Amino acid sequence: MQQTATDWTLEEKKVAEEAFERAYTREIEALISEVRTKSGLINEVKDLWKLHDFLSARRHEIDGKYDYDYSSLLFTFAELVRDEWLHLDELRSLSKEKISKIVALTKI
Amino acid sequence: MQQTATDWTLEEKKVAEEAFERAYTREIEALISEVRTKSGLINEVKDLWKLHDFLSARRHEIDGKYDYDYSSLLFTFAELVRDEWLHLDELRSLSKEKISKIVALTKI
């Protein structure tokens, strides 16, 4: 299942980079919106620290997830599709084999 | 300079607890307002993580500062007066000796 950069054609790399960037932008925009909403609802100190804990967890998760590495890219795409940051359609220019692997991984 | 609980009369303890609580409430209210403003200005991911860093630093500072301990209370009050979370007037029922120490500490 593990891949290297040479398993990806130039065209696939372009599609992958764009899809990756698009998912990142979507997730960050959703997070900004969520942080604004949460901030508007802060009434007391425990809400402040809850927002801090939330940001700590999301930052850690996002930093780990958006690591553009061909050896883990199929896993990353599966996670992004499962979490609806990316549609399978946006990856349709990848090889059938890669798409099948991504689909299989979304079901794990 | 270091004091213990027995150096404080019951009346002084009451005044100190109220002043401490008032300063804490003021600082937290100001922080909530600042976080709301900062959240409204978030446009991109670096603003999100700047808010996270800001909350990490303020939480650490506030957790350390608001430790109600008679051995460090004069230092804490001096810091709160210097940072304008507390007015010296609000401590006027403390002994003259304590007030003088607090005033001296605010100048360090």
Backbone of each chain as ProteinMPNN parsed JSONL, in Angstrom:
{"seq_chain_A": "MQQTATDWTLEEKKVAEEAFERAYTREIEALISEVRTKSGLINEVKDLWKLHDFLSARRHEIDGKYDYDYSSLLFTFAELVRDEWLHLDELRSLSKEKISKIVALTKI", "coords_chain_A": {"N_chain_A": [[0.834, -1.209, 0.0], [2.047, 1.163, 0.697], [3.438, 3.994, -0.921], [5.77, 5.616, -3.187], [7.287, 8.694, -4.37], [7.836, 8.172, -7.012], [5.817, 6.527, -7.854], [3.822, 8.089, -8.687], [2.455, 9.865, -11.377], [3.38, 12.841, -13.238], [1.08, 14.292, -13.843], [-0.714, 13.164, -12.012], [0.483, 13.985, -9.64], [0.083, 16.717, -9.763], [-2.724, 16.896, -9.643], [-3.069, 15.751, -7.122], [-1.711, 17.525, -5.432], [-3.242, 19.846, -5.762], [-5.74, 18.97, -4.833], [-5.145, 18.342, -2.218], [-4.403, 20.842, -1.216], [-6.807, 22.164, -1.543], [-8.512, 20.786, 0.212], [-7.271, 21.383, 2.623], [-7.614, 24.169, 2.722], [-10.419, 24.274, 2.88], [-10.869, 22.976, 5.338], [-9.531, 24.636, 7.123], [-10.948, 27.032, 6.75], [-13.455, 26.276, 7.721], [-12.758, 25.792, 10.327], [-11.958, 28.343, 11.192], [-14.405, 29.649, 11.086], [-15.787, 28.175, 13.027], [-14.295, 28.77, 15.311], [-14.781, 31.491, 15.539], [-17.531, 31.442, 16.102], [-17.544, 30.003, 18.526], [-16.074, 31.772, 20.101], [-17.783, 33.912, 20.285], [-19.584, 32.913, 22.042], [-18.426, 32.762, 24.485], [-18.602, 33.065, 27.925], [-17.592, 32.796, 30.419], [-14.672, 31.969, 32.437], [-14.151, 29.215, 32.153], [-15.122, 28.66, 29.624], [-13.305, 30.036, 28.065], [-10.927, 28.561, 28.477], [-11.779, 26.176, 27.476], [-11.99, 26.791, 24.786], [-9.311, 27.21, 24.294], [-8.275, 24.61, 24.754], [-9.609, 23.279, 22.721], [-8.503, 24.505, 20.426], [-5.838, 23.706, 20.759], [-6.028, 20.937, 20.401], [-7.083, 20.745, 17.765], [-5.093, 22.034, 16.299], [-2.926, 20.35, 16.652], [-3.92, 18.032, 15.475], [-4.382, 18.874, 12.806], [-1.829, 19.734, 12.016], [-0.553, 17.269, 12.006], [-2.014, 15.811, 10.131], [-1.925, 17.159, 7.624], [0.497, 16.563, 6.167], [2.366, 16.53, 3.498], [3.174, 13.839, 1.929], [4.315, 11.347, -0.146], [4.397, 8.704, 0.662], [2.381, 8.368, 2.438], [0.163, 9.414, 1.331], [-2.145, 8.252, 0.162], [-3.508, 7.29, 2.373], [-3.956, 9.677, 3.704], [-5.632, 11.0, 1.861], [-7.819, 9.25, 1.95], [-8.704, 9.678, 4.552], [-9.393, 12.365, 4.364], [-11.457, 12.248, 2.506], [-13.288, 10.644, 3.848], [-13.874, 12.309, 6.0], [-15.13, 14.272, 4.688], [-13.833, 16.516, 3.637], [-12.917, 16.462, 1.197], [-13.981, 15.458, -2.066], [-14.469, 12.374, -3.699], [-14.644, 12.623, -6.426], [-12.94, 14.736, -6.96], [-10.545, 13.596, -7.158], [-10.467, 12.132, -9.386], [-8.729, 12.019, -11.564], [-6.638, 10.483, -10.838], [-4.923, 7.276, -10.958], [-6.864, 4.285, -11.598], [-6.257, 2.288, -9.843], [-5.187, 3.638, -7.633], [-7.415, 5.116, -6.826], [-9.144, 3.034, -6.102], [-7.776, 1.992, -3.919], [-7.911, 4.172, -2.178], [-10.697, 4.345, -1.792], [-11.123, 1.881, -0.538], [-9.692, 2.292, 1.804], [-11.187, 4.306, 3.001], [-13.155, 2.912, 4.146], [-12.24, 1.628, 6.313]], "CA_chain_A": [[0.0, 0.0, 0.0], [2.882, 2.362, 0.782], [3.893, 4.46, -2.222], [6.836, 6.617, -3.192], [7.015, 9.751, -5.352], [7.94, 7.651, -8.384], [4.57, 5.84, -8.2], [2.851, 9.11, -9.1], [2.827, 10.575, -12.609], [3.375, 14.301, -13.057], [-0.328, 14.709, -13.857], [-1.297, 12.763, -10.715], [1.049, 14.845, -8.588], [-0.58, 18.028, -9.863], [-4.079, 16.699, -9.107], [-2.951, 15.472, -5.685], [-1.344, 18.771, -4.733], [-4.391, 20.756, -5.772], [-6.793, 18.418, -3.962], [-4.624, 18.474, -0.848], [-4.488, 22.272, -0.878], [-8.227, 22.524, -1.455], [-9.043, 20.221, 1.465], [-6.685, 22.171, 3.724], [-8.3, 25.47, 2.75], [-11.784, 24.056, 3.393], [-10.866, 22.641, 6.765], [-9.137, 25.845, 7.877], [-12.067, 27.991, 6.718], [-14.489, 25.779, 8.643], [-12.242, 25.977, 11.689], [-12.039, 29.785, 11.503], [-15.811, 29.942, 11.347], [-16.143, 27.543, 14.308], [-13.635, 29.526, 16.389], [-15.527, 32.752, 15.695], [-18.792, 31.135, 16.79], [-17.239, 29.644, 19.917], [-15.634, 32.978, 20.805], [-18.955, 34.732, 20.566], [-20.376, 32.272, 23.107], [-17.655, 32.705, 25.734], [-19.181, 33.874, 28.998], [-16.836, 32.678, 31.66], [-13.305, 31.503, 32.259], [-14.061, 27.822, 31.669], [-15.331, 28.683, 28.17], [-12.019, 30.476, 27.483], [-9.952, 27.453, 28.465], [-12.298, 25.156, 26.557], [-11.579, 27.22, 23.447], [-7.871, 26.95, 24.202], [-8.101, 23.151, 24.594], [-10.108, 22.939, 21.382], [-7.488, 24.937, 19.458], [-4.648, 22.847, 20.927], [-6.307, 19.63, 19.79], [-7.251, 20.897, 16.316], [-3.796, 22.374, 15.704], [-2.129, 19.119, 16.672], [-4.5, 17.116, 14.487], [-4.176, 19.421, 11.453], [-0.385, 19.672, 11.728], [-0.202, 15.878, 11.715], [-2.729, 15.291, 8.96], [-1.536, 17.787, 6.357], [1.907, 16.357, 5.884], [2.314, 16.064, 2.099], [4.212, 12.816, 1.82], [3.76, 10.327, -1.044], [4.309, 7.389, 1.311], [1.146, 8.264, 3.242], [-0.849, 10.263, 0.692], [-3.422, 7.543, -0.038], [-4.165, 7.267, 3.697], [-4.416, 11.048, 3.971], [-6.808, 11.26, 1.02], [-8.945, 8.464, 2.475], [-9.183, 10.384, 5.75], [-10.035, 13.614, 3.934], [-12.732, 11.898, 1.86], [-14.184, 10.163, 4.918], [-14.306, 13.456, 6.81], [-15.831, 15.177, 3.767], [-13.074, 17.711, 3.233], [-12.586, 16.223, -0.202], [-14.883, 14.523, -2.729], [-13.73, 11.417, -4.541], [-14.639, 13.227, -7.764], [-11.799, 15.657, -7.117], [-9.339, 12.77, -7.339], [-10.777, 11.184, -10.468], [-7.628, 11.883, -12.536], [-5.624, 9.524, -10.357], [-5.118, 5.957, -11.573], [-7.957, 3.497, -11.004], [-5.697, 1.523, -8.716], [-5.104, 4.536, -6.463], [-8.793, 5.417, -6.384], [-9.662, 1.842, -5.406], [-7.136, 1.912, -2.597], [-8.477, 5.247, -1.337], [-12.064, 3.935, -1.426], [-11.02, 0.796, 0.45], [-9.224, 2.863, 3.073], [-12.248, 5.102, 3.656], [-14.098, 1.99, 4.827], [-11.574, 1.008, 7.468]], "C_chain_A": [[0.87, 1.262, 0.0], [3.464, 2.72, -0.589], [5.1, 5.393, -2.06], [6.507, 7.623, -4.296], [7.035, 9.214, -6.777], [6.686, 6.876, -8.815], [3.512, 6.816, -8.721], [3.345, 9.784, -10.386], [2.802, 12.08, -12.322], [1.942, 14.834, -12.974], [-1.002, 14.359, -12.513], [-0.781, 13.651, -9.578], [0.358, 16.21, -8.561], [-1.983, 17.941, -9.244], [-4.029, 16.528, -7.582], [-2.644, 16.747, -4.905], [-2.525, 19.733, -4.651], [-5.484, 20.277, -4.812], [-6.4, 18.598, -2.488], [-4.794, 19.917, -0.363], [-5.939, 22.709, -0.68], [-8.84, 22.022, -0.141], [-8.546, 21.033, 2.664], [-7.412, 23.504, 3.866], [-9.708, 25.321, 3.317], [-11.785, 23.818, 4.903], [-10.494, 23.869, 7.607], [-10.273, 26.869, 7.884], [-13.177, 27.57, 7.678], [-14.047, 26.005, 10.093], [-12.31, 27.451, 12.105], [-13.48, 30.147, 11.863], [-16.237, 29.381, 12.715], [-15.534, 28.313, 15.482], [-14.356, 30.853, 16.624], [-16.821, 32.515, 16.459], [-18.533, 30.842, 18.266], [-16.844, 30.89, 20.713], [-16.814, 33.861, 21.179], [-19.777, 34.19, 21.719], [-19.631, 32.185, 24.438], [-18.281, 33.628, 26.773], [-18.365, 33.843, 30.267], [-15.51, 31.997, 31.397], [-13.24, 30.065, 31.718], [-14.312, 27.737, 30.159], [-14.042, 29.097, 27.446], [-11.063, 29.304, 27.369], [-10.453, 26.292, 27.607], [-11.922, 25.499, 25.112], [-10.086, 26.951, 23.247], [-7.6, 25.458, 23.986], [-8.517, 22.709, 23.197], [-9.055, 23.304, 20.323], [-6.221, 24.08, 19.549], [-4.853, 21.524, 20.194], [-6.387, 19.737, 18.273], [-5.917, 21.203, 15.638], [-2.915, 21.132, 15.591], [-2.608, 18.171, 15.569], [-4.192, 17.586, 13.056], [-2.695, 19.382, 11.071], [0.024, 18.248, 11.335], [-0.787, 15.4, 10.4], [-2.202, 15.855, 7.644], [-0.03, 17.763, 6.132], [1.951, 15.739, 4.485], [3.463, 15.11, 1.829], [3.638, 11.663, 0.987], [3.607, 8.96, -0.372], [3.007, 7.238, 2.101], [-0.027, 8.968, 2.571], [-2.185, 9.552, 0.463], [-4.217, 7.485, 1.271], [-4.749, 8.658, 4.008], [-5.666, 11.359, 3.155], [-8.025, 10.482, 1.523], [-9.559, 9.168, 3.683], [-9.951, 11.652, 5.351], [-11.38, 13.357, 3.259], [-13.746, 11.482, 2.93], [-14.735, 11.338, 5.74], [-14.955, 14.559, 5.971], [-15.137, 16.519, 3.524], [-12.726, 17.628, 1.751], [-13.636, 15.272, -0.777], [-14.042, 13.6, -3.605], [-13.594, 11.941, -5.975], [-13.412, 14.101, -8.019], [-10.486, 14.896, -7.323], [-9.442, 11.88, -8.577], [-9.661, 11.046, -11.506], [-6.499, 10.988, -12.033], [-5.892, 8.166, -11.018], [-6.247, 5.205, -10.859], [-7.487, 2.743, -9.769], [-5.635, 2.411, -7.447], [-6.499, 4.857, -5.911], [-9.365, 4.24, -5.591], [-9.07, 1.727, -4.009], [-7.716, 2.966, -1.643], [-9.876, 4.851, -0.862], [-12.018, 2.843, -0.354], [-10.625, 1.362, 1.821], [-10.295, 3.707, 3.779], [-13.181, 4.205, 4.464], [-13.499, 1.338, 6.061], [-11.962, 1.77, 8.746]], "O_chain_A": [[0.516, 2.281, -0.593], [3.925, 1.846, -1.323], [5.401, 5.881, -0.971], [5.563, 7.427, -5.061], [6.338, 9.732, -7.65], [6.508, 6.598, -10.001], [2.433, 6.401, -9.144], [4.494, 10.215, -10.473], [2.274, 12.527, -11.303], [1.63, 15.699, -12.156], [-1.758, 15.157, -11.958], [-1.53, 14.015, -8.672], [0.088, 16.775, -7.501], [-2.378, 18.785, -8.439], [-4.847, 17.093, -6.856], [-3.237, 17.013, -3.86], [-2.775, 20.351, -3.615], [-6.075, 21.069, -4.078], [-7.221, 18.956, -1.644], [-5.263, 20.168, 0.747], [-6.26, 23.499, 0.208], [-9.587, 22.74, 0.524], [-9.301, 21.328, 3.591], [-7.777, 23.918, 4.967], [-10.145, 26.134, 4.132], [-12.593, 24.384, 5.639], [-11.072, 24.105, 8.668], [-10.531, 27.503, 8.908], [-13.766, 28.406, 8.363], [-14.847, 26.358, 10.959], [-12.676, 27.765, 13.238], [-13.728, 30.866, 12.831], [-16.96, 30.039, 13.464], [-16.175, 28.487, 16.519], [-14.521, 31.286, 17.765], [-17.173, 33.285, 17.354], [-19.218, 31.369, 19.144], [-17.239, 31.04, 21.869], [-16.84, 34.475, 22.246], [-20.577, 34.915, 22.311], [-20.135, 31.609, 25.402], [-18.466, 34.82, 26.53], [-18.438, 34.755, 31.091], [-15.247, 31.512, 30.296], [-12.365, 29.745, 30.913], [-13.781, 26.851, 29.489], [-13.725, 28.589, 26.371], [-10.464, 29.07, 26.319], [-9.657, 25.518, 27.074], [-11.582, 24.619, 24.321], [-9.656, 26.524, 22.176], [-6.79, 25.088, 23.136], [-7.862, 21.874, 22.573], [-8.758, 22.505, 19.435], [-5.607, 23.766, 18.53], [-3.977, 21.055, 19.467], [-5.818, 18.905, 17.566], [-5.635, 20.704, 14.549], [-2.256, 20.901, 14.577], [-1.808, 17.591, 14.835], [-3.792, 16.79, 12.207], [-2.349, 19.04, 9.94], [0.847, 18.054, 10.44], [-0.138, 14.675, 9.646], [-2.049, 15.124, 6.666], [0.614, 18.794, 5.937], [1.615, 14.568, 4.307], [4.583, 15.53, 1.539], [2.62, 11.073, 1.348], [2.779, 8.151, -0.791], [2.581, 6.122, 2.399], [-1.093, 9.106, 3.17], [-3.241, 10.176, 0.559], [-5.441, 7.615, 1.273], [-5.869, 8.788, 4.501], [-6.637, 11.907, 3.675], [-9.14, 11.005, 1.518], [-10.78, 9.242, 3.818], [-11.001, 11.968, 5.911], [-12.322, 14.134, 3.412], [-14.9, 11.911, 2.916], [-15.906, 11.353, 6.122], [-15.285, 15.632, 6.476], [-15.787, 17.525, 3.242], [-12.295, 18.607, 1.142], [-14.127, 14.387, -0.076], [-13.032, 14.011, -4.174], [-12.579, 11.733, -6.64], [-12.917, 14.192, -9.142], [-9.451, 15.491, -7.626], [-8.616, 10.992, -8.789], [-9.637, 10.068, -12.253], [-5.515, 10.769, -12.74], [-6.968, 7.943, -11.571], [-6.543, 5.451, -9.69], [-8.219, 2.586, -8.792], [-5.987, 1.977, -6.35], [-6.722, 4.867, -4.701], [-9.988, 4.426, -4.546], [-9.766, 1.407, -3.046], [-7.975, 2.692, -0.471], [-10.205, 4.999, 0.315], [-12.777, 2.878, 0.614], [-11.16, 0.957, 2.853], [-10.305, 3.806, 5.006], [-13.901, 4.67, 5.347], [-14.171, 0.586, 6.767], [-11.513, 1.416, 9.836]]}, "seq_chain_B": "MQQTATDWTLEEKKVAEEAFERAYTREIEALISEVRTKSGLINEVKDLWKLHDFLSARRHEIDGKYDYDYSSLLFTFAELVRDEWLHLDELRSLSKEKISKIVALTKI", "coords_chain_B": {"N_chain_B": [[9.834, 39.908, 54.256], [8.19, 37.903, 53.381], [5.064, 36.437, 54.203], [2.78, 34.768, 56.492], [-0.335, 32.953, 56.927], [-1.098, 33.645, 59.489], [-0.267, 36.22, 59.829], [-2.208, 37.821, 58.941], [-5.176, 39.495, 59.738], [-8.59, 38.489, 60.492], [-10.345, 40.305, 59.308], [-8.652, 41.5, 57.445], [-8.109, 39.31, 55.839], [-10.596, 38.886, 54.69], [-10.936, 41.232, 53.164], [-8.765, 40.932, 51.453], [-9.366, 38.569, 50.086], [-11.678, 39.344, 48.721], [-10.703, 41.43, 47.119], [-8.84, 40.101, 45.58], [-10.466, 38.304, 44.187], [-11.994, 40.141, 42.773], [-10.099, 41.369, 41.105], [-9.34, 39.192, 39.582], [-11.75, 38.6, 38.249], [-12.019, 40.957, 36.741], [-9.739, 40.808, 35.09], [-10.207, 38.452, 33.674], [-12.59, 39.104, 32.377], [-11.698, 41.154, 30.699], [-9.956, 39.692, 29.163], [-11.684, 37.882, 27.884], [-13.088, 39.666, 26.289], [-10.997, 40.588, 24.677], [-10.285, 38.221, 23.351], [-12.591, 37.727, 21.892], [-12.53, 39.925, 20.144], [-10.099, 39.445, 18.778], [-10.763, 37.016, 17.563], [-12.7, 37.777, 15.761], [-11.151, 38.974, 13.9], [-9.745, 37.08, 12.596], [-8.376, 35.817, 9.68], [-6.841, 34.051, 8.296], [-4.881, 30.988, 8.436], [-2.57, 31.492, 9.968], [-3.387, 33.465, 11.701], [-5.157, 32.069, 13.281], [-3.462, 30.284, 14.658], [-1.948, 32.14, 15.968], [-3.796, 33.164, 17.738], [-4.143, 30.886, 19.257], [-1.553, 30.599, 20.383], [-1.505, 32.954, 21.862], [-3.582, 32.488, 23.731], [-2.474, 30.291, 25.054], [-0.252, 31.434, 26.323], [-1.455, 33.419, 27.95], [-3.101, 31.868, 29.584], [-1.273, 30.337, 30.996], [0.078, 32.367, 32.342], [-1.975, 33.532, 33.882], [-2.866, 31.355, 35.426], [-0.609, 30.987, 36.982], [-0.377, 33.429, 38.32], [-2.757, 33.896, 39.814], [-2.729, 32.523, 42.35], [-3.838, 31.924, 45.367], [-2.146, 32.635, 48.04], [-0.868, 33.15, 51.183], [1.814, 33.558, 51.604], [2.79, 34.748, 49.365], [1.133, 36.802, 48.788], [1.374, 39.612, 49.051], [3.159, 40.258, 47.029], [1.676, 39.414, 44.843], [-0.505, 41.183, 45.002], [0.85, 43.583, 44.545], [1.654, 43.252, 41.92], [-0.84, 43.113, 40.696], [-1.84, 45.654, 41.214], [0.051, 47.227, 39.888], [-0.418, 46.412, 37.271], [-2.862, 47.433, 36.96], [-5.213, 45.998, 37.538], [-6.246, 46.143, 39.917], [-7.063, 48.605, 42.375], [-5.195, 50.592, 44.637], [-6.755, 51.703, 46.601], [-8.707, 49.785, 47.018], [-7.585, 48.116, 48.764], [-7.386, 49.332, 51.113], [-8.167, 48.692, 53.715], [-6.295, 47.041, 54.721], [-3.407, 46.564, 56.892], [-1.279, 49.417, 57.622], [1.362, 48.801, 57.297], [1.354, 46.626, 55.541], [0.242, 47.828, 53.261], [2.253, 49.695, 52.682], [4.332, 47.967, 51.982], [3.266, 46.775, 49.731], [3.047, 49.005, 48.035], [5.762, 49.655, 47.802], [6.663, 47.391, 46.47], [5.355, 47.617, 44.039], [6.934, 49.333, 42.733], [9.171, 48.103, 41.963]], "CA_chain_B": [[8.704, 40.277, 53.402], [7.256, 36.782, 53.253], [4.076, 36.395, 55.281], [1.996, 33.534, 56.61], [-1.75, 33.249, 57.175], [-1.294, 34.232, 60.839], [0.049, 37.651, 59.786], [-3.383, 38.513, 58.408], [-6.352, 39.414, 60.607], [-9.769, 37.983, 59.776], [-10.841, 41.407, 58.472], [-7.728, 41.635, 56.31], [-8.299, 38.158, 54.936], [-11.835, 39.112, 53.934], [-10.637, 42.278, 52.173], [-7.82, 40.376, 50.482], [-10.074, 37.599, 49.221], [-12.586, 40.074, 47.829], [-9.896, 42.176, 46.138], [-8.248, 39.078, 44.707], [-11.547, 37.818, 43.329], [-12.396, 41.238, 41.884], [-9.05, 41.527, 40.089], [-9.435, 38.024, 38.691], [-12.934, 38.799, 37.397], [-11.706, 42.023, 35.764], [-8.759, 40.362, 34.101], [-10.858, 37.456, 32.809], [-13.548, 39.804, 31.505], [-10.913, 41.855, 29.669], [-9.412, 38.664, 28.268], [-12.795, 37.397, 27.046], [-13.348, 40.698, 25.294], [-9.868, 40.591, 23.735], [-10.368, 37.004, 22.527], [-13.685, 37.936, 20.926], [-12.039, 40.853, 19.115], [-9.095, 38.753, 17.963], [-11.438, 35.994, 16.75], [-13.392, 38.456, 14.67], [-10.154, 39.457, 12.935], [-9.02, 35.947, 12.001], [-8.614, 35.666, 8.242], [-6.078, 32.937, 7.721], [-4.43, 30.008, 9.415], [-1.577, 32.013, 10.927], [-4.127, 34.2, 12.742], [-5.712, 31.046, 14.185], [-2.419, 29.781, 15.56], [-1.54, 33.252, 16.834], [-4.78, 33.187, 18.829], [-3.832, 29.748, 20.113], [-0.349, 30.949, 21.156], [-1.9, 34.001, 22.808], [-4.335, 31.843, 24.818], [-1.542, 29.444, 25.828], [0.57, 32.312, 27.168], [-2.287, 34.084, 28.961], [-3.57, 30.849, 30.537], [-0.114, 30.017, 31.833], [0.347, 33.529, 33.199], [-3.084, 33.701, 34.836], [-2.82, 30.222, 36.364], [0.491, 31.22, 37.92], [-0.562, 34.659, 39.11], [-3.88, 33.848, 40.756], [-2.565, 31.459, 43.326], [-4.089, 32.638, 46.625], [-1.226, 32.067, 49.02], [-0.464, 34.289, 52.025], [3.261, 33.793, 51.561], [3.146, 35.567, 48.19], [-0.01, 37.665, 48.472], [1.779, 41.021, 48.87], [3.751, 40.34, 45.677], [0.568, 39.304, 43.876], [-1.258, 42.444, 44.998], [1.69, 44.613, 43.914], [1.573, 43.014, 40.47], [-2.193, 43.455, 40.234], [-1.956, 47.123, 41.25], [0.902, 47.751, 38.815], [-1.069, 46.138, 35.98], [-4.172, 48.124, 37.007], [-6.383, 45.13, 37.743], [-6.679, 46.459, 41.278], [-6.652, 49.938, 42.828], [-4.704, 50.551, 46.022], [-7.931, 52.032, 47.429], [-9.483, 48.572, 47.329], [-6.842, 47.374, 49.787], [-7.107, 50.298, 52.196], [-8.419, 48.142, 55.062], [-5.132, 46.269, 55.196], [-2.556, 47.37, 57.786], [-0.407, 50.381, 56.929], [2.618, 48.118, 56.959], [1.139, 45.835, 54.311], [0.07, 48.762, 52.138], [3.583, 50.241, 52.335], [5.086, 46.927, 51.288], [2.691, 46.619, 48.375], [3.46, 50.192, 47.243], [7.193, 49.512, 47.497], [6.818, 46.317, 45.467], [4.878, 48.049, 42.716], [7.982, 50.172, 42.102], [10.339, 47.275, 41.596]], "C_chain_B": [[7.689, 39.143, 53.332], [6.342, 36.678, 54.477], [3.454, 35.0, 55.364], [0.558, 33.933, 56.935], [-1.958, 33.937, 58.518], [-0.937, 35.715, 60.875], [-1.139, 38.482, 59.317], [-4.546, 38.362, 59.39], [-7.524, 38.876, 59.778], [-10.326, 39.027, 58.819], [-9.962, 41.573, 57.222], [-7.91, 40.489, 55.299], [-9.54, 38.358, 54.063], [-11.593, 40.133, 52.809], [-9.751, 41.705, 51.062], [-8.52, 39.423, 49.523], [-10.979, 38.308, 48.221], [-11.807, 40.798, 46.727], [-9.306, 41.228, 45.099], [-9.278, 38.602, 43.676], [-11.958, 38.87, 42.305], [-11.375, 41.41, 40.748], [-9.131, 40.398, 39.066], [-10.597, 38.2, 37.715], [-12.655, 39.852, 36.339], [-10.774, 41.513, 34.668], [-9.388, 39.352, 33.138], [-11.846, 38.135, 31.865], [-12.82, 40.525, 30.37], [-10.372, 40.844, 28.646], [-10.496, 38.118, 27.337], [-13.069, 38.402, 25.924], [-12.24, 40.721, 24.23], [-9.928, 39.368, 22.79], [-11.481, 37.141, 21.486], [-13.226, 38.844, 19.787], [-11.055, 40.152, 18.186], [-9.766, 37.722, 17.041], [-12.13, 36.618, 15.551], [-12.434, 38.89, 13.569], [-9.37, 38.322, 12.259], [-9.382, 35.808, 10.524], [-7.904, 34.461, 7.642], [-5.485, 32.087, 8.841], [-3.421, 30.588, 10.413], [-2.25, 32.844, 12.026], [-4.718, 33.228, 13.765], [-4.663, 30.6, 15.193], [-1.86, 30.893, 16.451], [-2.506, 33.373, 18.018], [-4.496, 32.039, 19.806], [-2.61, 30.047, 20.99], [-0.675, 31.987, 22.235], [-2.631, 33.387, 24.01], [-3.428, 30.973, 25.688], [-0.762, 30.314, 26.817], [-0.254, 32.938, 28.286], [-2.772, 33.082, 30.015], [-2.454, 30.51, 31.525], [0.143, 31.151, 32.839], [-0.727, 33.664, 34.288], [-3.1, 32.574, 35.865], [-1.729, 30.448, 37.412], [0.223, 32.382, 38.859], [-1.636, 34.524, 40.174], [-3.833, 32.615, 41.655], [-2.698, 32.142, 44.691], [-3.285, 32.01, 47.748], [-0.671, 33.233, 49.854], [1.035, 34.58, 51.943], [3.666, 34.677, 50.375], [2.109, 36.638, 47.883], [0.385, 39.136, 48.273], [2.397, 41.228, 47.484], [2.643, 40.317, 44.615], [-0.206, 40.611, 43.812], [-0.455, 43.554, 44.316], [1.606, 44.472, 42.388], [0.204, 43.439, 39.924], [-2.418, 44.967, 40.224], [-1.161, 47.722, 40.088], [0.23, 47.556, 37.446], [-2.487, 46.695, 35.905], [-5.389, 47.195, 37.001], [-7.002, 45.412, 39.102], [-6.222, 47.886, 41.601], [-6.205, 49.811, 44.284], [-5.837, 50.817, 47.002], [-8.699, 50.792, 47.873], [-8.798, 47.728, 48.402], [-6.674, 48.207, 51.056], [-7.385, 49.751, 53.591], [-7.29, 47.236, 55.547], [-4.286, 47.167, 56.109], [-1.673, 48.309, 56.973], [0.886, 49.72, 56.472], [2.474, 47.32, 55.648], [1.003, 46.749, 53.096], [1.43, 49.318, 51.7], [4.407, 49.223, 51.562], [4.586, 46.757, 49.851], [3.137, 47.786, 47.487], [4.934, 50.062, 46.849], [7.41, 48.475, 46.38], [6.338, 46.733, 44.073], [5.962, 48.837, 41.974], [9.197, 49.378, 41.666], [10.267, 46.912, 40.114]], "O_chain_B": [[6.485, 39.379, 53.237], [6.781, 36.81, 55.619], [3.58, 34.18, 54.455], [0.27, 35.103, 57.185], [-2.89, 34.725, 58.673], [-1.263, 36.402, 61.843], [-1.075, 39.711, 59.302], [-4.866, 37.255, 59.821], [-7.467, 38.814, 58.55], [-10.722, 38.721, 57.695], [-10.456, 41.757, 56.11], [-7.868, 40.689, 54.085], [-9.54, 38.047, 52.872], [-11.991, 39.923, 51.663], [-9.972, 41.968, 49.88], [-8.3, 39.461, 48.313], [-11.049, 37.941, 47.048], [-12.198, 40.781, 45.56], [-9.281, 41.522, 43.904], [-9.002, 38.513, 42.48], [-12.233, 38.563, 41.145], [-11.745, 41.575, 39.586], [-9.008, 40.614, 37.86], [-10.452, 37.978, 36.513], [-13.008, 39.674, 35.174], [-10.992, 41.754, 33.481], [-9.133, 39.392, 31.935], [-11.928, 37.782, 30.688], [-13.27, 40.509, 29.224], [-10.336, 41.105, 27.444], [-10.256, 37.916, 26.146], [-13.256, 38.028, 24.766], [-12.515, 40.857, 23.038], [-9.656, 39.479, 21.594], [-11.325, 36.719, 20.34], [-13.494, 38.573, 18.617], [-11.162, 40.251, 16.963], [-9.38, 37.576, 15.881], [-12.141, 36.048, 14.46], [-12.852, 39.144, 12.439], [-8.462, 38.563, 11.464], [-10.556, 35.696, 10.17], [-8.318, 33.925, 6.614], [-5.578, 32.423, 10.022], [-3.426, 30.206, 11.583], [-1.747, 32.918, 13.147], [-4.773, 33.525, 14.958], [-4.912, 30.541, 16.397], [-1.363, 30.632, 17.546], [-2.095, 33.646, 19.146], [-4.597, 32.204, 21.021], [-2.625, 29.782, 22.192], [-0.188, 31.909, 23.363], [-2.34, 33.72, 25.158], [-3.59, 30.923, 26.907], [-0.63, 29.973, 27.993], [0.187, 32.987, 29.435], [-2.846, 33.411, 31.199], [-2.678, 30.411, 32.731], [0.39, 30.911, 34.021], [-0.418, 33.883, 35.46], [-3.324, 32.821, 37.05], [-1.914, 30.134, 38.588], [0.553, 32.329, 40.044], [-1.458, 34.978, 41.304], [-4.756, 31.802, 41.703], [-1.791, 32.852, 45.125], [-3.677, 30.999, 48.33], [-0.086, 34.173, 49.316], [1.471, 35.706, 52.183], [4.741, 35.277, 50.376], [2.183, 37.304, 46.85], [-0.192, 39.827, 47.433], [2.177, 42.259, 46.848], [2.662, 41.074, 43.645], [-0.529, 41.1, 42.729], [-1.02, 44.373, 43.591], [1.499, 45.465, 41.668], [0.1, 44.036, 38.853], [-3.096, 45.498, 39.344], [-1.643, 48.615, 39.392], [0.302, 48.427, 36.579], [-3.214, 46.47, 34.938], [-6.46, 47.564, 36.517], [-8.117, 44.985, 39.402], [-5.155, 48.324, 41.171], [-6.761, 49.03, 45.056], [-5.883, 50.241, 48.089], [-9.268, 50.756, 48.964], [-9.362, 46.748, 48.888], [-5.92, 47.841, 51.957], [-6.878, 50.302, 54.568], [-7.337, 46.725, 56.666], [-4.436, 48.389, 56.094], [-1.359, 48.049, 55.812], [1.428, 50.034, 55.412], [3.349, 47.344, 54.782], [1.573, 46.482, 52.037], [1.723, 49.401, 50.507], [5.098, 49.57, 50.604], [5.362, 46.617, 48.905], [3.549, 47.59, 46.344], [5.305, 50.325, 45.705], [8.227, 48.666, 45.48], [6.853, 46.259, 43.061], [5.914, 48.988, 40.753], [10.131, 49.918, 41.074], [11.149, 46.223, 39.603]]}, "name": "protein", "num_of_chains": 2, "seq": "MQQTATDWTLEEKKVAEEAFERAYTREIEALISEVRTKSGLINEVKDLWKLHDFLSARRHEIDGKYDYDYSSLLFTFAELVRDEWLHLDELRSLSKEKISKIVALTKIMQQTATDWTLEEKKVAEEAFERAYTREIEALISEVRTKSGLINEVKDLWKLHDFLSARRHEIDGKYDYDYSSLLFTFAELVRDEWLHLDELRSLSKEKISKIVALTKI"}
